Amino acid sequence: MASFKKSFESLKGTSHSATKAVTDTAVQAAQEAVQQVAESSKETASTAAVEAGRQTQVAIGKAADKATDTIKEFGQKLETK
């Protein structure tokens, strides 16, 4: 009976250690996954900000070109009068 109890306690300790190792591994994997998602989100936000800045500069350039053309046309109209 004593050896059965000793074996049971040993099995219980081994089982507890294995469960803790699996839990620790699962927690670590979840933390790594969260970290990867966070980094990916930062990269996505950064890429979106860069693209928004590029598009804004393109729009400003087009508006400036249009303003320049309008001023030139106005100047030409004044010269003909």
N, C-alpha and C positions, 0 to 999 in steps of 0.2 A: 504494500500500500504506500509506503514511504517513497519507493522508487517511482511509483505511478504519479504521486503528487509532485515529486521533483521533476519528472519528465513534463508534466502538465505546466508547471511554473516556467520551465525552460522554453516550452513551446509558446507559452503566453508572452514571454519576454521577446522571443524571436519574432513573433507575430506583431507585437507592438513596434519593434524596431523597423520591420518591413513596412508597416503602415505609415510610420513617421517618414521613412525615406520616400515612399510614393507620394505622400502629401507634400513634402518639401519640394520634390521634383515638379509636381503639378503647380505649386505656387510659383516656383521659379519660372516655369514655362509661361504661366499667365502673366507674370511681371514682364518678361521679355516681349511677349506679344503686345502688351499695352505700350511698352516703350517703342516698339517698331511702329505701331499705329500713330503714336504721338509724333515720332520723327517724320513719318510719311505725311502727316497733316501739316507739319511745319513746312516741309518741302513743297507741298501742294499750295499752301498759302503764299509762300515766297514766289513760286512760279506764277501764280495768279496775279500777285502784286506787280511783278516784272512785266507781265503781259498787259496789264491795265495801264501801266506807265508808258509802255511802248505805243499802245493804241491812243493814249492821250496825246503823246507827242506827234503822232501821225495826224490826228485831228487838228492840233494847233498849227501844224505845218500847212495843212490844207486851208485852214481859215486865214492864215497869213498870206498864202498865195492868192486867195480870193480877194483879200483886202488890197493887196498890191495891184492886182489887175483892175479892181474898181477905181483905185486912185489914179492909175495910168489912164483909164478911159475918161475919167473926170478931167484930168489934165489935158488930154487931147481935145475934149469938147470945149474947154476954155480957150485953147489956142486957136480954134477955128472961129471963135466969135469975135 
